[in-house]
Amino acid sequence: MLSHLMSFCERIKFIGFIGGDMPGKDQVRDRSTKPPFRRRSGGGFFFGSQAGLIAAVVFVAGLWLGMVSPGAAETVSADRIYAEQKDALVQVRISDRVAGSKSSIGSGFLVGDQGLIATNYHVISDLVFHPADYQASFFHENGQSGSLTLTAVDVVHDLAVLRAEIAPGKPLRLARIAPIQGEKLFSLGNPHDLGMTIVEGTYNGLLKQSLYKKIHFTGSINPGMSGGPALNYQGEVVGINVATAGNQLSFLVPAGYLQDLLDTLPPAPPGNTEILEIIRKQLLANQKKAMDLLRRHPLKTNNFNGYQVPDELSDFLKCWGDREPEDGERLYEKSFKSCSSTDDIYLSSEHETGSFQFRHEVFSTEKMSPTRFSHFLQGHLNNPHMGYGGDEDSVSNYQCTSDFVQHGGTESKVIFCLRSYKKLDGLYDVFLTANSLTRSEEALHTTLYMGGINRENALGFSREFLEAISWNR
């Protein structure tokens, strides 16, 4: 049975192209695994020493005398931070080499030495996939500007380091201690090309349901601020602006990952072929981590409307479900359960990768004839959504094969599809969809999508996933 499915999967060959639309550059996300900070044990005033007591007495006396208002400390801190650190901030522009017009903008900041500027990878991705068409430059509020050379990327955590020939200001320091819950942070950047801005917000810890560490920042990060720093009261970089979901729900890349990138800078700027190879290795390592977590134990299954199906396979997946009853207009009843990751990786404006998602749907009917119900199910099987874009320069067409497969006491018609990455050898997107054929008035429809994995994991996990499905009745 397993060998039957394996031989079925192995009949894949590759051709052509499929594409799709993607979100804009300032809507892309980040992820992480390694603990980025040494956590601080606490915060607030400490009265255990004479110096602490004197400071407390002076502060309280100031309040009593009207010399210090309760909100003055925060107001002065925000003003001071902006005044002291604004010289490290730049706007990063990507422009068309022929027309000279800017095609995208983001923020950046000086870090390290020798004119290094940090920003998000998604701000400069055109330099990687269209190096002949685009160039990068920085613009400072003091009027200085200059060209930028791409020096390093971390595509998984959405980071890039570029080098300027001249350094327009003093570099920022990276924080070595994590903030505490509720601590004020200050995000800086150039929103909507309106000029440098400081936004006060709150550190709300690290996201829990994620394959990577992400900082939850309660503050308004706006388009154009991507790549700018988020600072603590000491003016140290805690995180890098990367994304927002609106309503002051924003996300930062932990500064520890930028430090890792700075620690491994090459002695000379890599060429485009070398950059693509670096990205390829980063994505292969990323998919290995995810697949190791998913495959280290037998797949977890739960009963779903009489079928045993894979469910909540890892902590980095979010799952939900619902039921749609049969009614006067709908000729069938549907129950569904979906699980997906939130760690998509931005490659270009045409292509994202790194996604993992699956969906189970049970359809049942008392109003459709067996023939009509079969045609209805076949429509779901033949018209799947195989998203996450990709253009003819970056991916091949999905090449699919179909067969009837026996598994878990039932038989299913299965379609299995792969497409390869043209510039990143050894990486594939995978799509599997299956309809159970056991009953004429009910069927389980299952889909599985995995983005950016190697061939071994594509075949192996697809086989394990399908074999974990069984009929309980």
Wavefront OBJ file of the C-alpha trace (Angstrom):
o trace
v 0.000 0.000 0.000
v 2.777 2.470 0.918
v 4.862 1.391 -2.027
v 1.798 1.902 -4.255
v 1.475 5.515 -3.112
v 5.231 6.043 -3.358
v 5.374 4.807 -6.921
v 2.358 6.993 -7.664
v 4.149 10.047 -6.260
v 7.379 9.208 -8.082
v 5.731 9.589 -11.501
v 6.226 13.357 -11.307
v 8.021 15.296 -14.059
v 8.363 19.042 -14.406
v 7.249 21.516 -17.074
v 6.019 25.082 -17.628
v 4.581 27.803 -15.384
v 1.770 28.935 -13.091
v 1.448 32.393 -11.506
v -0.629 34.542 -9.169
v -0.987 37.869 -7.372
v 0.920 38.730 -4.228
v 0.591 41.378 -1.505
v 2.636 44.553 -1.624
v 6.166 44.763 -0.319
v 5.272 46.393 3.002
v 2.884 43.566 3.972
v 5.417 40.814 4.370
v 6.175 38.826 7.578
v 9.076 37.468 9.610
v 9.899 34.327 11.651
v 12.522 32.890 13.957
v 13.610 29.989 16.105
v 16.668 30.909 18.115
v 16.172 32.763 21.441
v 17.253 36.264 20.462
v 17.867 37.731 23.914
v 18.931 36.977 27.434
v 15.737 37.764 29.321
v 15.805 40.432 31.984
v 14.409 39.259 35.304
v 12.353 42.313 36.170
v 11.884 46.049 35.910
v 10.792 49.200 37.699
v 12.426 51.035 40.641
v 14.646 49.098 43.032
v 14.751 50.543 46.554
v 17.234 48.060 48.004
v 20.172 50.465 47.931
v 20.934 53.940 49.219
v 21.286 55.278 45.673
v 17.886 53.860 44.744
v 16.295 55.434 47.806
v 17.844 58.839 47.079
v 16.618 58.699 43.462
v 13.119 57.820 44.615
v 13.057 60.670 47.165
v 14.247 63.176 44.567
v 11.606 62.035 42.053
v 8.762 62.162 44.601
v 9.927 65.568 45.822
v 9.881 66.799 42.247
v 6.282 65.669 41.846
v 5.287 67.381 45.149
v 6.963 70.656 44.156
v 5.362 70.617 40.705
v 8.772 70.375 39.031
v 8.042 66.998 37.332
v 4.690 65.889 35.908
v 3.755 62.170 35.979
v 3.941 61.921 32.153
v 7.050 64.035 31.717
v 9.541 61.148 31.900
v 7.988 59.349 28.930
v 7.566 62.574 26.928
v 11.161 63.619 27.503
v 12.374 60.108 26.691
v 10.605 60.041 23.321
v 11.968 63.485 22.432
v 15.437 62.549 23.589
v 15.475 59.253 21.713
v 14.417 60.859 18.448
v 16.866 63.736 18.822
v 19.781 61.453 19.700
v 19.138 58.632 17.215
v 17.624 60.297 14.138
v 21.029 60.705 12.496
v 21.281 56.903 12.223
v 18.071 56.688 10.179
v 17.861 56.594 6.388
v 15.300 55.956 3.718
v 16.154 53.016 1.452
v 15.043 53.426 -2.154
v 14.951 50.854 -4.933
v 14.877 52.488 -8.346
v 14.695 51.418 -11.956
v 18.136 51.593 -13.579
v 16.811 52.903 -16.885
v 14.063 55.324 -15.851
v 15.719 56.322 -12.581
v 12.343 56.430 -10.827
v 11.862 54.777 -7.438
v 9.889 51.542 -7.521
v 9.785 50.861 -3.780
v 10.850 52.470 -0.514
v 11.557 51.391 3.022
v 13.488 52.489 6.068
v 16.907 51.514 7.341
v 19.457 52.398 9.979
v 23.206 52.456 10.437
v 24.594 49.549 12.391
v 28.038 48.144 13.063
v 30.778 50.009 11.246
v 32.034 50.902 7.774
v 28.713 52.291 6.546
v 26.541 49.221 7.114
v 22.777 49.787 6.837
v 20.174 47.273 8.036
v 16.678 46.942 6.566
v 14.128 44.271 5.646
v 14.838 41.777 2.896
v 11.444 42.439 1.341
v 12.392 46.103 0.833
v 15.351 45.155 -1.413
v 14.185 41.837 -2.925
v 14.239 43.277 -6.466
v 18.021 43.485 -6.168
v 18.112 39.702 -5.774
v 15.691 38.525 -8.445
v 16.071 41.414 -10.921
v 19.613 42.732 -10.362
v 19.989 44.034 -13.917
v 16.867 46.185 -13.624
v 17.127 47.761 -10.172
v 19.590 49.568 -7.925
v 19.555 50.671 -4.277
v 20.381 53.990 -2.655
v 19.913 55.746 0.686
v 18.604 59.223 1.484
v 19.242 61.010 4.775
v 17.286 63.948 6.172
v 20.484 66.003 6.257
v 20.549 65.866 2.463
v 23.189 63.176 2.076
v 22.549 60.313 -0.331
v 24.510 57.544 -1.941
v 24.447 54.156 -3.577
v 24.083 50.904 -1.616
v 25.613 47.479 -2.211
v 23.838 44.357 -0.990
v 26.139 42.591 1.480
v 24.054 39.938 3.285
v 20.493 38.578 3.509
v 18.470 36.455 5.886
v 15.370 35.680 3.854
v 13.756 33.561 6.592
v 13.789 36.409 9.118
v 13.298 39.132 6.472
v 16.597 40.958 7.011
v 19.199 42.499 4.739
v 22.452 44.390 5.275
v 23.765 46.848 2.698
v 26.928 48.910 2.578
v 27.139 52.631 1.826
v 30.294 54.340 0.622
v 29.730 57.094 3.180
v 28.143 56.838 6.628
v 25.808 59.808 7.212
v 25.558 59.289 10.987
v 26.526 57.281 14.044
v 25.424 53.604 14.120
v 22.863 52.303 16.597
v 23.643 49.701 19.245
v 21.779 46.391 19.374
v 20.105 45.499 22.686
v 21.448 42.444 24.496
v 18.603 42.188 27.025
v 14.964 41.612 26.137
v 12.318 44.112 27.248
v 9.799 43.129 29.871
v 6.076 42.801 29.173
v 4.492 46.234 28.905
v 7.760 48.128 28.433
v 7.609 51.148 26.133
v 9.351 50.892 22.772
v 9.866 53.501 20.077
v 9.553 52.580 16.408
v 11.208 54.860 13.873
v 10.833 55.030 10.114
v 9.586 56.966 7.117
v 5.844 56.209 6.699
v 4.355 56.796 3.252
v 7.444 58.803 2.226
v 6.370 61.639 4.578
v 9.632 61.993 6.528
v 11.123 60.334 9.596
v 8.655 59.624 12.387
v 8.781 58.163 15.888
v 5.907 55.962 17.089
v 5.537 55.024 20.731
v 4.228 51.548 21.497
v 4.388 48.623 23.903
v 6.381 45.399 23.979
v 3.930 42.514 24.364
v 6.243 39.535 24.256
v 6.918 36.955 21.581
v 4.228 35.279 19.500
v 3.550 31.747 20.646
v 1.994 30.002 17.609
v 4.899 30.530 15.257
v 7.819 28.539 13.960
v 9.977 31.615 14.572
v 10.279 34.252 17.260
v 8.353 37.438 16.471
v 7.945 40.457 18.714
v 4.371 41.599 19.234
v 4.519 45.406 19.200
v 1.386 47.342 20.105
v 1.885 50.447 17.991
v 1.164 51.779 14.524
v 3.801 50.691 12.025
v 2.834 52.046 8.609
v 3.958 51.322 5.034
v 7.383 52.809 4.445
v 8.545 52.087 8.011
v 9.619 48.537 7.135
v 13.275 48.077 8.023
v 13.362 50.865 10.598
v 14.481 50.231 14.200
v 12.381 49.833 17.336
v 14.324 51.197 20.311
v 14.197 50.937 24.090
v 14.715 53.869 26.494
v 18.474 53.449 26.172
v 18.271 54.011 22.419
v 19.217 50.380 21.689
v 17.654 48.388 18.853
v 15.248 45.786 20.260
v 13.678 44.839 16.927
v 13.295 45.758 13.283
v 9.919 46.915 11.909
v 8.555 44.247 9.578
v 4.746 44.044 9.375
v 1.413 45.272 10.641
v -2.089 43.837 10.813
v -3.652 47.243 11.527
v -5.275 48.550 14.714
v -1.837 48.925 16.361
v -1.115 45.214 15.926
v 2.440 45.193 14.589
v 5.441 42.872 14.491
v 9.205 43.230 14.830
v 12.136 40.987 13.920
v 14.139 40.394 17.143
v 17.486 42.206 17.004
v 19.337 38.988 17.842
v 18.875 37.794 14.275
v 20.415 40.958 12.916
v 23.393 40.396 15.208
v 23.723 36.859 13.811
v 23.764 38.284 10.294
v 26.379 40.892 11.196
v 28.548 38.223 12.813
v 28.667 36.238 9.566
v 29.200 39.026 7.026
v 31.348 37.927 4.083
v 34.663 39.742 3.560
v 33.415 41.084 0.225
v 29.902 41.707 -1.124
v 28.642 38.500 -2.785
v 27.531 38.414 -6.398
v 23.978 37.620 -7.427
v 24.703 33.909 -7.955
v 26.186 33.698 -4.460
v 23.197 35.539 -2.944
v 20.770 33.079 -4.572
v 22.797 30.148 -3.237
v 22.707 31.660 0.272
v 18.911 32.003 0.024
v 18.585 28.450 -1.279
v 20.511 27.062 1.699
v 18.495 29.177 4.144
v 15.224 27.845 2.714
v 16.445 24.241 2.760
v 17.424 24.623 6.417
v 14.064 26.226 7.138
v 12.035 23.401 5.579
v 14.161 20.808 7.398
v 13.360 22.397 10.755
v 9.634 22.491 10.012
v 9.517 18.937 8.656
v 11.591 17.598 11.569
v 9.019 19.042 13.972
v 6.116 17.597 12.006
v 7.645 14.152 11.400
v 9.436 13.437 14.687
v 6.373 11.534 15.962
v 3.541 9.668 14.236
v 1.063 12.231 12.937
v -1.561 13.239 15.486
v -5.104 12.394 14.354
v -8.606 13.083 15.650
v -12.098 11.922 14.794
v -13.754 14.270 12.319
v -17.323 13.322 11.338
v -16.537 9.620 11.311
v -13.084 9.930 9.714
v -9.739 9.803 11.477
v -7.699 12.692 10.050
v -4.422 14.553 10.790
v -5.134 17.451 13.150
v -3.126 20.087 15.077
v 0.187 18.537 14.100
v 2.384 21.168 15.766
v 2.280 24.220 18.001
v 3.210 26.491 15.077
v -0.072 25.696 13.290
v -3.360 27.483 13.894
v -6.507 25.399 13.444
v -10.199 26.211 13.215
v -13.418 24.686 11.885
v -17.159 25.055 11.420
v -20.290 23.421 10.018
v -22.653 24.595 7.266
v -26.007 22.767 7.482
v -28.153 21.748 4.552
v -30.905 24.306 3.912
v -33.442 25.383 1.297
v -30.761 26.664 -1.096
v -27.812 24.425 -0.244
v -28.216 20.844 -1.387
v -25.526 19.479 0.908
v -24.153 19.760 4.429
v -20.488 20.613 4.956
v -18.202 20.399 7.981
v -14.611 21.560 7.723
v -11.383 21.722 9.736
v -8.392 23.796 8.579
v -4.867 24.192 9.934
v -2.158 26.514 8.614
v 1.144 28.111 9.514
v 1.612 31.864 9.813
v 5.267 31.864 8.779
v 5.171 32.585 5.063
v 8.480 33.759 3.634
v 8.618 36.598 1.131
v 10.833 35.880 -1.867
v 9.643 38.487 -4.362
v 6.579 40.505 -5.263
v 5.458 37.486 -7.318
v 6.270 34.655 -4.938
v 6.003 33.641 -1.286
v 7.101 30.330 0.192
v 7.353 28.462 3.499
v 3.609 27.944 3.929
v 2.134 24.743 5.364
v -1.634 24.199 5.366
v -4.232 21.492 5.133
v -8.036 21.312 5.121
v -10.544 18.514 5.675
v -14.134 18.821 4.465
v -16.923 16.265 4.886
v -19.796 16.673 2.436
v -23.082 14.828 2.844
v -26.405 15.069 0.997
v -29.934 13.765 1.040
v -31.077 15.870 -1.921
v -28.578 15.042 -4.675
v -28.553 11.818 -6.654
v -25.352 9.733 -6.479
v -24.405 10.837 -9.998
v -24.897 14.530 -9.279
v -23.073 14.266 -5.941
v -20.167 12.528 -7.672
v -19.928 15.348 -10.232
v -20.064 17.896 -7.412
v -17.145 16.224 -5.626
v -15.174 15.888 -8.845
v -15.429 19.645 -9.305
v -13.761 20.183 -5.924
v -11.057 17.692 -6.808
v -10.276 19.169 -10.222
v -10.315 22.854 -9.282
v -8.031 23.274 -6.282
v -6.492 26.558 -5.201
v -2.743 26.138 -5.615
v -1.710 29.598 -4.496
v 1.317 31.550 -3.356
v 1.990 32.932 -6.776
v 5.166 32.575 -8.697
v 5.887 33.742 -12.229
v 7.462 31.982 -15.190
v 10.921 33.187 -14.163
v 10.754 31.692 -10.671
v 8.721 28.451 -10.785
v 7.759 25.675 -13.152
v 4.187 24.648 -13.818
v 2.526 22.218 -11.447
v 2.946 18.740 -12.901
v 0.253 16.421 -11.543
v -0.607 12.759 -11.530
v -3.759 11.046 -10.257
v -4.636 7.546 -9.113
v -6.933 5.510 -6.858
v -5.267 4.710 -3.526
v -6.314 2.311 -0.755
v -5.617 3.654 2.753
v -7.069 3.275 6.245
v -9.988 1.055 5.262
v -11.162 3.347 2.486
v -10.348 4.161 -1.115
v -9.677 7.671 -2.399
v -9.047 9.318 -5.700
v -5.834 11.286 -5.200
v -4.192 14.049 -7.219
v -0.576 14.821 -6.359
v 1.268 17.850 -7.817
v 4.762 19.309 -7.653
v 6.413 22.387 -9.103
v 10.102 23.271 -8.905
v 11.873 26.557 -8.180
v 13.883 27.585 -11.243
v 16.474 29.746 -9.465
v 16.607 27.773 -6.199
v 17.464 24.216 -7.095
v 16.087 21.431 -4.900
v 13.036 23.335 -3.637
v 9.426 22.535 -4.561
v 5.830 23.468 -3.842
v 3.581 20.478 -3.162
v -0.177 20.068 -3.498
v -2.209 16.960 -2.656
v -5.990 16.615 -2.866
v -8.131 13.536 -2.289
v -11.797 12.477 -2.306
v -12.941 9.379 -0.438
v -15.078 6.962 -2.474
v -16.552 4.763 0.259
v -20.119 6.112 0.348
v -22.395 7.495 -2.366
v -24.054 10.138 -0.144
v -20.998 11.284 1.861
v -17.334 11.985 1.172
v -14.204 13.333 2.822
v -12.361 15.912 0.711
v -8.803 16.643 1.897
v -6.197 19.098 0.627
v -2.563 19.581 1.648
v -0.216 22.388 0.540
v 3.479 22.758 1.389
v 5.687 25.541 0.042
v 9.450 25.445 -0.342
v 10.432 21.897 0.659
v 12.821 19.338 -0.790
v 11.738 16.317 -2.817
v 12.327 13.793 -0.049
v 10.044 15.618 2.391
v 7.496 16.303 -0.354
v 7.055 12.610 -1.098
v 7.592 11.301 2.434
v 5.252 13.639 4.283
v 2.537 13.402 1.618
v 2.583 9.622 1.983
v 2.425 9.819 5.807
v -0.377 12.374 5.682
v -2.549 10.275 3.374
v -1.877 7.063 5.276
v -2.967 8.738 8.529
v -6.524 9.170 7.130
v -8.959 6.354 7.863
v -12.710 5.684 7.925
v -14.079 4.921 11.408
v -17.529 3.672 10.427
l 1 2 3 4 5 6 7 8 9 10 11 12 13 14 15 16 17 18 19 20 21 22 23 24 25 26 27 28 29 30 31 32 33 34 35 36 37 38 39 40 41 42 43 44 45 46 47 48 49 50 51 52 53 54 55 56 57 58 59 60 61 62 63 64 65 66 67 68 69 70 71 72 73 74 75 76 77 78 79 80 81 82 83 84 85 86 87 88 89 90 91 92 93 94 95 96 97 98 99 100 101 102 103 104 105 106 107 108 109 110 111 112 113 114 115 116 117 118 119 120 121 122 123 124 125 126 127 128 129 130 131 132 133 134 135 136 137 138 139 140 141 142 143 144 145 146 147 148 149 150 151 152 153 154 155 156 157 158 159 160 161 162 163 164 165 166 167 168 169 170 171 172 173 174 175 176 177 178 179 180 181 182 183 184 185 186 187 188 189 190 191 192 193 194 195 196 197 198 199 200 201 202 203 204 205 206 207 208 209 210 211 212 213 214 215 216 217 218 219 220 221 222 223 224 225 226 227 228 229 230 231 232 233 234 235 236 237 238 239 240 241 242 243 244 245 246 247 248 249 250 251 252 253 254 255 256 257 258 259 260 261 262 263 264 265 266 267 268 269 270 271 272 273 274 275 276 277 278 279 280 281 282 283 284 285 286 287 288 289 290 291 292 293 294 295 296 297 298 299 300 301 302 303 304 305 306 307 308 309 310 311 312 313 314 315 316 317 318 319 320 321 322 323 324 325 326 327 328 329 330 331 332 333 334 335 336 337 338 339 340 341 342 343 344 345 346 347 348 349 350 351 352 353 354 355 356 357 358 359 360 361 362 363 364 365 366 367 368 369 370 371 372 373 374 375 376 377 378 379 380 381 382 383 384 385 386 387 388 389 390 391 392 393 394 395 396 397 398 399 400 401 402 403 404 405 406 407 408 409 410 411 412 413 414 415 416 417 418 419 420 421 422 423 424 425 426 427 428 429 430 431 432 433 434 435 436 437 438 439 440 441 442 443 444 445 446 447 448 449 450 451 452 453 454 455 456 457 458 459 460 461 462 463 464 465 466 467 468 469 470 471 472 473
